[in-house]
Amino acid sequence: MRNIFKGSLKGYVCEDCREEISEVEILIYHPYKRTNTAAQAATNEKDDFRFVSKDEIKQRAELLVYKAKTDAKGNFAIEIDERYLDASFDVDFVCGSVPPKHPKPKKDEIVQLHIATISIREELAKQAKDQNYRWEYAIAYKWWCYIRGHFFDAWTICGHLMNCRTNTPIANAKVTAMDADFLTDDNLGIATTDSNGHFRIDYTSADFKKTFLSPWINVETDPNFLSFQSGPDVYFKAELAGTQLIDETKANARKNVGYCLCVNLCSDVNVVNPDDPNFPSAWTGIGNAFSSSYGSSSYDFDADGYAGSGKHVIYSIIRLTGQAALKSASGNPIEYRFRISDTTAPNNTASLAESNFTKIVGVTPGLFYPSIVSKLTRKVYSFILNDIFVYSDQSDFDAEGWFDVNHAIERTLIAVGLTPADLALYNIIEEDTLISLNTTALTTAPNVPGGIKAGQNIPAANKIGLEKFAIRFEIREVINKAANIFGVIGGNGKTLNSVIMNNNPIYRQLSVKELDETSLCSPISGTIHARYTVYHPYLSGCSLHLNNNSHSVERDISDGVINTLPAVDERTNNSSQLNNPPADMTRCTYTLKLYSSTRKHNGDYGDSDGGTPLEQIFFYEA
């Protein structure tokens, strides 16, 4: 009968990240300076692990009994002669390389390590009881990381990417590790998460010591360069199907990390299995900038209906954001809708009665605007239809404005040549957008009519009135739609009693008084005056700026500047003096610019109206 001693060698990179140590030489010795007893073999293996010096290697040469080599999985097997069945052996290994195939140490330095002392009879007895048993040794991560880094310049990042709310893993995401440098940030590597959200990035010191003089000069240019730290300062980016999951910056960098970095990353973006109902369904915000609640935070609505600390008003197309499961825990579809009321109330009071909400997105003409509501990403990567974007469509609403994202997904799958059954092949990325609302279909205030000249005030009859609306979110479980049987989810709704909206442009006029009174082409001299009118009910700022072609004159005109809250709604001047002759203006061409801005915001971006200044050019004859 053959006596085959089977073993396996592993190494921990992190406490939850283990690797097989492949293609290294296993050495079996008679015990060194020990009596040959089973009791000596019971020594704590962790305490027994040590480096073997060159002198000891020479002294133990005659004690060497067997050699073997680990395979790709770190396994090895040795046939034991019958005369050694009662023996105890020292087990060493020679580390000539580490995963993933880093080169041998410089100058052919031998890295030999003693693992443990074992009793052969005890190990063979265990194998006889269980044919799948093999003696296994796993090197603690502190030892193995040091060996990898110190001798082989092998640096590793092991981590997991999870959902912050549900703690479920996010698969198939691309994770990028960056090193924050004083000169330029280095890309340490990119990895894709597996089904457990796990990823691993291997790199060397050359990857974070790159400079503009590389490869001739490599050095770690730490942002805190006076500290002379040698490890990288690591931060992460992660994305899935074009959606940003993690977006760290230098400010988030983990400073001067060692040979092994173990991280747990989490993202608020919902990446779910199509059949998973285990995340909350709610309307939470307007775009990325504002919540859908009354409160004191910088992104909440105040009692009057202004958004955020900047007292913004809502304009244009807005994304009503949040999340909604596809199905309930009972497996029934989930639908939601948004209704609008012209009647409002302060946001710090009880929700308005449902009877006030007479306009419905998807039913009332013009309110609905198509947008991406989900992305489908393959659980197993595919070159074809790996990522599918799901856009909302008018056909996804029923006659009462209930929106069915299941219908949107099935419609999209069919449109690309798949079937609803193929949804099982995909994970779903919730894109935050529940529905997009076109606010221009709600606001009716007329614009300021043309003909009001620079320097003239806006007549009271032509000023733009206040417009505000209430928004209500409703969600339900569809038990039997034909029989009108529905279930309540999360209290069945949320109401924002007051949201101020405006879609009117800024009214602006600018001229130079002396040009108005002569000819727009004539040189002018002496004291120069500007005429301007700026008006918007939610004006946030304006300024008047003068410069000549050589920029020897470059200044703001103080009477034209407003930039604080609460701002006035109008700024008018019929004779704003631009100079104090004869000292401060020379013979040259000048440009007078009128800048302005409003507090309009769509939840993702502020209004660019007024971003391009009005200009008046004139030639000054000294």
C-alpha positions in Angstrom: 0.0 0.0 0.0 1.4 3.4 -1.0 1.5 6.1 1.7 0.8 9.4 0.0 1.1 12.5 2.2 -1.1 15.2 0.6 -0.7 18.8 1.5 -1.7 22.3 0.5 -0.1 25.7 0.9 -2.1 29.0 1.0 -1.4 32.6 1.9 -3.7 35.3 3.3 -3.4 38.7 1.6 -6.2 40.0 3.8 -8.2 38.3 6.5 -10.9 37.4 4.0 -8.7 37.2 0.9 -6.7 34.0 0.4 -4.6 32.8 -2.5 -3.0 29.5 -3.5 0.8 29.5 -3.4 1.6 27.8 -6.6 4.8 26.5 -8.2 7.0 26.7 -5.1 9.3 24.0 -3.8 8.2 22.1 -0.7 11.1 20.6 1.4 10.7 17.8 3.9 13.5 17.5 6.5 14.2 15.4 9.5 13.7 17.7 12.5 16.5 20.2 13.1 17.9 20.2 16.6 14.8 18.3 17.9 14.0 14.8 19.2 11.9 12.7 16.8 8.7 12.6 18.8 5.0 13.3 18.0 4.9 15.6 21.0 7.4 17.9 19.4 5.3 18.0 16.3 2.3 19.5 18.2 4.1 22.9 18.4 1.8 25.8 17.6 2.3 26.2 13.8 1.8 30.0 13.9 4.7 30.3 16.4 6.8 27.8 14.4 6.7 29.9 11.2 10.1 31.6 10.5 12.7 32.5 8.0 15.5 30.1 7.4 19.0 31.6 7.3 21.6 30.6 4.7 23.7 29.1 7.4 20.9 26.9 8.6 20.1 25.8 5.1 23.7 24.5 4.8 23.6 22.8 8.3 20.3 21.0 7.4 21.3 19.9 4.0 21.9 16.3 5.1 18.5 16.2 6.9 16.6 16.8 3.6 14.4 13.7 2.8 11.8 14.8 0.2 11.1 17.5 -2.3 7.9 18.4 -4.1 6.4 21.3 -6.0 3.0 22.9 -5.5 0.6 22.9 -8.5 -1.6 25.8 -9.7 -3.9 25.3 -6.6 -1.1 25.2 -4.1 -1.4 21.4 -3.7 1.4 18.9 -3.4 1.8 15.1 -2.8 4.7 13.1 -1.5 5.0 9.3 -1.3 6.4 8.4 2.2 8.7 5.4 2.7 7.4 2.9 5.3 10.5 3.4 7.5 9.4 7.0 8.1 5.8 6.3 9.1 6.5 7.0 12.7 8.6 10.0 12.0 8.0 13.7 12.5 9.2 16.0 9.7 10.0 19.7 9.4 8.1 21.2 6.4 9.8 24.2 4.6 9.2 25.9 1.3 11.4 27.9 -1.0 9.5 30.9 -2.3 10.8 31.6 -5.8 7.7 33.6 -7.0 4.4 34.8 -5.7 1.0 35.2 -7.4 0.4 36.6 -9.9 3.9 35.5 -11.2 6.1 38.2 -9.9 9.8 37.7 -10.8 12.3 36.1 -8.5 14.1 38.3 -5.9 17.0 40.3 -7.1 20.5 38.6 -7.1 18.8 35.2 -6.8 18.3 35.6 -3.1 16.9 32.4 -1.6 13.7 33.0 0.4 13.2 29.8 2.4 10.7 29.6 5.2 10.0 26.9 7.9 6.3 26.2 8.1 5.7 23.6 10.8 6.7 20.2 12.2 4.2 17.4 11.6 3.6 13.8 12.5 3.3 11.7 9.4 1.4 8.9 11.0 -1.3 11.3 12.3 -1.7 13.0 8.9 -2.0 9.7 7.1 -4.6 8.5 9.6 -6.7 11.6 8.9 -6.4 10.9 5.2 -7.5 7.3 5.7 -10.7 8.5 7.4 -11.5 11.1 4.7 -10.2 10.7 1.2 -10.7 14.4 0.5 -8.6 15.5 3.5 -5.2 17.0 3.0 -2.9 18.8 5.4 -3.3 22.5 4.8 -1.1 25.4 5.9 -2.3 29.0 5.5 0.3 31.7 6.1 -1.1 34.6 8.2 -1.7 37.8 6.1 0.9 39.9 8.0 3.6 37.4 7.2 2.5 36.7 3.6 2.1 40.4 2.8 5.5 41.2 4.1 7.1 38.3 2.0 5.3 39.4 -1.1 6.1 43.1 -0.8 9.6 43.0 0.7 11.1 40.3 -1.5 9.0 40.5 -4.7 7.7 44.1 -4.8 4.2 42.7 -5.0 1.5 45.1 -3.7 -2.1 44.0 -3.5 -5.5 45.6 -2.9 -8.4 43.2 -1.9 -11.8 44.5 -1.3 -15.6 44.2 -1.6 -18.1 46.5 -3.2 -21.5 46.4 -1.5 -24.8 48.3 -1.4 -24.7 50.7 1.5 -28.4 50.2 2.4 -28.9 46.4 1.9 -25.3 45.2 2.3 -25.7 43.1 -0.8 -22.8 42.6 -3.2 -22.5 44.5 -6.4 -21.2 42.3 -9.2 -19.6 43.1 -12.6 -18.6 46.6 -11.5 -15.3 48.1 -12.7 -13.2 49.3 -9.7 -10.2 51.6 -10.3 -7.5 52.3 -7.7 -5.7 55.6 -7.8 -2.6 56.9 -6.0 -2.9 60.6 -5.0 0.4 62.2 -5.9 1.8 65.7 -5.6 2.6 65.9 -9.3 0.0 63.6 -11.0 -2.2 60.8 -9.8 -1.2 57.2 -10.8 -3.6 54.5 -11.9 -2.7 51.5 -9.8 -5.0 49.1 -11.6 -8.6 48.1 -12.6 -10.6 45.1 -11.6 -14.1 43.8 -12.1 -16.1 42.6 -9.0 -17.3 39.0 -8.9 -20.7 37.7 -7.8 -19.7 38.4 -4.2 -18.7 41.9 -4.9 -15.1 40.9 -4.4 -12.2 42.5 -6.4 -8.4 42.3 -6.4 -5.8 44.6 -7.9 -2.1 43.7 -8.1 0.6 46.3 -8.8 4.2 47.1 -8.0 6.0 50.2 -6.6 6.8 51.2 -10.2 3.0 51.9 -10.7 2.9 54.6 -8.0 6.4 56.0 -8.4 5.9 57.2 -12.0 6.8 60.8 -12.7 7.0 62.9 -15.9 10.7 61.7 -16.1 9.8 58.0 -15.9 11.2 55.5 -16.6 14.5 57.3 -16.0 13.5 58.7 -12.6 10.8 57.0 -10.4 9.9 58.3 -7.0 6.7 58.4 -4.9 5.6 62.1 -5.1 3.4 62.1 -2.0 1.1 65.1 -1.7 2.5 65.5 1.8 6.0 65.3 0.4 7.7 66.7 3.5 6.8 63.5 5.3 8.8 61.3 3.0 6.3 58.5 3.0 7.0 55.6 0.7 3.6 53.9 0.2 0.8 55.1 -2.1 -2.2 57.2 -1.0 -5.1 55.2 -2.4 -8.6 56.3 -3.4 -11.2 54.5 -5.6 -13.5 55.0 -8.5 -16.2 52.4 -9.4 -18.8 52.3 -12.2 -21.3 49.9 -13.6 -22.8 50.2 -17.1 -21.8 53.9 -17.1 -23.3 54.6 -13.7 -20.8 56.0 -11.1 -21.0 53.9 -8.0 -17.9 55.3 -6.1 -16.4 58.6 -6.9 -13.6 59.2 -4.3 -11.1 62.1 -4.6 -7.7 62.8 -3.1 -9.4 64.0 0.1 -10.6 60.3 0.6 -7.2 58.8 0.1 -5.9 56.2 2.5 -2.5 57.5 3.4 0.8 55.6 2.9 -0.8 52.1 2.6 1.3 49.0 3.1 2.0 46.0 0.8 -1.6 44.8 1.3 -4.7 47.1 1.5 -8.0 45.5 2.5 -11.1 47.7 1.9 -14.8 47.6 2.0 -16.5 50.0 -0.4 -20.2 50.8 -0.5 -22.4 52.6 -2.9 -25.9 54.1 -2.5 -26.8 53.2 -6.0 -29.3 50.3 -6.1 -28.0 47.3 -8.0 -30.5 44.5 -7.5 -31.7 41.2 -8.8 -34.9 41.6 -10.8 -36.8 39.4 -8.3 -35.5 41.1 -5.2 -38.1 43.3 -3.4 -35.8 44.0 -0.4 -35.1 47.6 -0.8 -37.2 50.6 0.2 -39.6 52.2 -2.3 -39.9 56.0 -1.9 -39.8 59.4 -3.7 -36.7 61.1 -2.1 -35.7 64.1 -4.1 -35.7 66.4 -7.1 -32.5 65.7 -9.1 -29.3 65.3 -7.1 -29.5 68.6 -5.4 -32.7 68.7 -3.4 -34.7 66.4 -1.1 -38.4 66.1 -1.5 -39.0 67.1 2.2 -39.4 70.1 4.3 -36.5 70.6 6.7 -33.5 72.5 7.9 -30.8 70.7 5.8 -29.1 72.6 3.0 -31.0 70.5 0.4 -34.5 70.6 1.9 -37.4 72.8 0.9 -38.5 75.6 3.3 -42.0 76.3 4.3 -42.7 78.7 1.4 -41.5 76.2 -1.3 -37.9 77.5 -1.9 -35.4 74.7 -2.5 -32.2 74.4 -0.5 -30.1 76.9 1.3 -29.8 79.0 -1.9 -33.6 79.5 -2.0 -33.8 78.1 -5.5 -36.9 77.9 -7.6 -37.6 74.9 -9.8 -37.5 75.2 -13.6 -37.4 73.3 -16.9 -37.4 69.4 -16.9 -36.9 67.9 -13.4 -36.1 64.4 -12.4 -38.3 63.1 -9.6 -35.8 60.8 -7.9 -36.0 57.8 -5.5 -36.4 54.1 -5.9 -39.1 51.5 -6.3 -38.9 47.7 -6.3 -40.2 45.9 -9.4 -42.3 43.5 -7.2 -43.6 43.2 -3.7 -42.6 40.5 -1.3 -45.6 38.6 -2.5 -44.3 38.7 -6.1 -46.9 41.2 -7.3 -46.0 44.1 -9.6 -45.5 47.6 -8.2 -46.8 50.8 -9.8 -46.4 54.5 -8.9 -47.6 57.8 -10.1 -47.1 61.6 -9.5 -50.0 64.1 -9.2 -49.8 67.9 -9.2 -52.0 70.4 -7.4 -52.4 74.1 -8.2 -53.5 74.5 -4.6 -50.6 74.7 -2.1 -50.0 75.0 1.6 -46.9 75.7 3.7 -44.5 72.7 3.7 -44.4 72.6 7.5 -48.2 71.8 7.7 -50.3 68.7 7.1 -50.3 67.2 3.6 -52.9 68.6 1.3 -56.1 66.6 0.7 -55.8 64.2 -2.3 -58.8 65.8 -4.0 -56.6 68.9 -4.8 -54.3 66.9 -7.0 -56.1 67.1 -10.4 -53.1 67.0 -12.8 -51.4 63.7 -13.4 -48.0 63.0 -15.0 -48.6 60.7 -17.9 -52.2 61.8 -18.3 -52.3 65.7 -18.3 -50.7 66.7 -21.7 -47.1 67.9 -21.6 -46.2 67.0 -18.1 -44.4 63.7 -18.9 -40.9 63.7 -20.3 -39.0 60.5 -21.3 -35.9 59.6 -19.3 -33.7 56.7 -18.3 -35.4 54.9 -15.4 -33.2 51.7 -15.2 -30.2 50.0 -16.7 -29.9 46.3 -17.2 -26.4 44.8 -16.9 -25.6 41.2 -17.6 -24.8 39.0 -14.6 -22.2 37.3 -16.7 -20.4 39.7 -19.1 -21.3 39.6 -22.7 -20.0 41.6 -25.7 -23.6 41.8 -27.0 -26.4 43.5 -25.1 -24.2 43.6 -21.9 -25.8 46.9 -20.9 -29.4 48.0 -21.8 -30.8 51.4 -21.1 -34.5 51.5 -20.1 -36.3 54.7 -21.1 -39.8 55.6 -19.8 -42.4 55.9 -22.5 -46.0 57.1 -22.7 -47.1 53.5 -23.2 -45.9 52.6 -19.7 -48.7 54.6 -18.1 -52.3 53.5 -17.7 -55.3 55.8 -18.1 -54.9 57.0 -14.4 -51.2 57.8 -14.7 -49.9 54.7 -12.9 -46.4 54.0 -14.2 -45.3 50.3 -14.5 -41.5 50.0 -14.7 -42.0 46.3 -15.4 -43.8 47.2 -18.6 -40.9 49.6 -19.5 -38.3 46.8 -19.0 -40.2 44.2 -20.9 -40.9 46.6 -23.7 -37.2 47.5 -23.9 -36.1 43.8 -23.9 -38.5 43.0 -26.8 -37.2 46.1 -28.7 -33.6 44.8 -28.6 -34.6 41.3 -29.7 -34.9 39.6 -26.3 -37.8 38.2 -24.3 -39.1 39.1 -20.8 -37.7 35.7 -19.7 -34.2 37.0 -20.5 -34.5 39.5 -17.5 -33.2 36.7 -15.3 -29.8 37.1 -17.0 -29.5 40.7 -15.8 -29.1 42.8 -12.7 -31.0 46.1 -12.5 -29.3 49.4 -11.8 -31.9 51.8 -10.3 -31.2 55.1 -12.0 -32.7 57.2 -9.2 -35.1 58.7 -11.8 -38.7 57.6 -11.1 -40.3 60.0 -13.6 -39.2 63.2 -15.3 -41.6 66.2 -15.1 -41.7 69.1 -17.6 -42.5 72.1 -15.4 -43.0 74.4 -18.5 -46.4 72.7 -18.9 -47.4 74.0 -15.4 -46.1 77.6 -15.4 -48.2 80.2 -17.3 -46.7 83.6 -16.2 -46.0 85.8 -19.3 -42.5 87.1 -20.0 -41.7 90.8 -19.7 -42.6 92.3 -23.0 -40.0 93.9 -25.2 -39.7 97.6 -25.6 -38.7 98.5 -22.1 -35.4 100.4 -22.7 -32.1 100.3 -20.7 -32.4 102.5 -17.6 -36.2 102.2 -17.4 -38.0 100.4 -14.6 -40.2 97.4 -15.2 -43.9 98.5 -14.9 -45.7 96.8 -12.0 -48.2 95.3 -14.5 -45.4 93.6 -16.4 -43.7 92.0 -13.4 -43.8 88.2 -13.2 -46.1 86.7 -10.5 -45.4 83.9 -8.0 -46.3 80.4 -9.2 -46.2 77.4 -6.9 -47.5 73.9 -7.0 -47.8 70.8 -4.8 -46.5 67.4 -5.8 -47.8 64.1 -4.6 -46.2 60.6 -5.0 -48.3 57.5 -4.7 -47.2 53.8 -4.9 -49.2 50.6 -4.8 -48.9 46.8 -5.0 -51.0 45.4 -7.9 -52.8 42.3 -6.6 -55.5 42.1 -9.2 -55.8 45.2 -11.4 -58.9 44.0 -13.3 -60.7 43.5 -10.0 -59.4 46.8 -8.6 -57.5 45.1 -5.8 -54.3 46.8 -4.6 -52.0 46.7 -1.6 -50.6 49.7 0.3 -46.9 50.3 0.3 -45.0 52.6 2.7 -48.1 54.6 3.7 -49.1 54.9 0.0 -47.7 58.3 -0.6 -45.7 61.4 0.1 -46.6 65.1 -0.5 -44.6 68.2 -0.9 -47.1 71.0 -0.2 -45.3 73.8 -2.0 -42.7 74.0 -4.8 -42.1 77.4 -6.4 -41.5 77.1 -10.1 -40.5 79.6 -12.8 -39.6 79.3 -16.5 -39.3 83.0 -17.4 -36.0 84.4 -18.8 -34.1 87.4 -17.3 -35.1 90.7 -18.8 -31.9 92.7 -19.6 -31.1 95.9 -21.4 -27.7 97.7 -21.6 -26.5 100.9 -23.4 -24.1 103.7 -23.1 -25.9 107.0 -22.6 -23.5 109.1 -24.7 -23.8 106.7 -27.6 -27.6 106.8 -27.4 -27.5 110.5 -27.7 -25.1 110.6 -30.7 -24.4 107.7 -33.0 -23.5 104.2 -32.1 -20.4 104.5 -34.3 -19.1 107.8 -33.0 -16.1 108.1 -30.7 -17.1 109.6 -27.3 -15.2 111.5 -24.6 -15.6 113.2 -21.3 -17.7 111.6 -18.6 -19.3 108.3 -19.7 -22.5 106.8 -18.3 -24.1 103.4 -18.6 -27.8 102.6 -18.7 -29.0 99.2 -17.7 -32.1 97.3 -16.6 -32.0 93.8 -15.1 -35.1 92.1 -13.8 -36.2 88.7 -12.7 -38.4 87.8 -9.7 -35.7 85.4 -8.5 -32.6 87.4 -9.5 -29.5 86.1 -7.6 -26.9 88.5 -8.8 -25.7 91.0 -11.4 -22.6 93.0 -12.1 -21.3 95.7 -14.5 -17.8 95.4 -15.7 -15.6 97.7 -17.8 -12.3 97.0 -19.6 -10.3 98.3 -22.5 -8.5 96.3 -25.2 -5.2 96.4 -23.4 -6.8 95.6 -20.0 -5.0 98.5 -18.4 -8.6 99.4 -17.3 -10.3 96.4 -15.7 -12.9 97.0 -13.0 -16.4 96.4 -11.7 -18.8 99.3 -11.6 -19.8 99.2 -7.9 -23.4 100.4 -8.3 -24.2 97.5 -10.6 -23.1 94.7 -8.3 -25.6 92.6 -6.3 -24.6 89.1 -5.1 -26.2 88.4 -1.7 -29.4 86.9 -0.5 -32.1 88.0 -0.2 -31.5 89.7 -3.5 -33.6 92.4 -5.1 -35.6 91.4 -8.2 -34.6 94.5 -10.2 -31.5 96.6 -10.8 -32.0 99.8 -12.9 -29.8 102.8 -13.5 -30.2 105.5 -16.1 -26.9 107.2 -15.5 -24.2 105.0 -14.0 -20.9 106.9 -14.2 -18.1 104.8 -15.6 -15.1 107.1 -15.3 -13.6 110.2 -13.6 -12.0 112.2 -16.4 -9.4 112.9 -17.3 -7.3 110.6 -15.2 -8.5 107.0 -15.5 -9.5 106.4 -19.2 -7.1 106.6 -22.1 -7.8 106.7 -25.8 -8.9 103.1 -26.6 -11.7 100.7 -27.4 -13.7 99.7 -24.4 -16.2 96.9 -23.6 -19.0 97.3 -21.1 -20.4 93.9 -19.9 -23.6 93.2 -17.9 -23.6 89.9 -16.1 -26.6 88.4 -14.3 -28.0 85.2 -12.9 -31.1 83.7 -11.4 -31.9 81.2 -8.6 -33.6 78.8 -11.1 -32.5 75.2 -10.8 -33.7 71.9 -12.2 -32.3 69.8 -9.3 -29.2 68.9 -11.2 -28.0 72.2 -12.7 -28.5 75.9 -12.2 -30.0 78.0 -14.9 -27.4 79.3 -17.4 -29.7 82.2 -18.4 -27.6 85.3 -17.9 -24.3 83.4 -18.0 -23.4 85.1 -21.2 -23.1 88.8 -20.6 -24.7 91.6 -22.6 -22.0 93.7 -24.2 -21.7 97.3 -25.3 -18.5 98.3 -27.2 -17.5 102.0 -27.6 -14.4 104.0 -28.6 -13.2 106.5 -26.1 -11.5 109.6 -27.4 -9.4 111.1 -24.6 
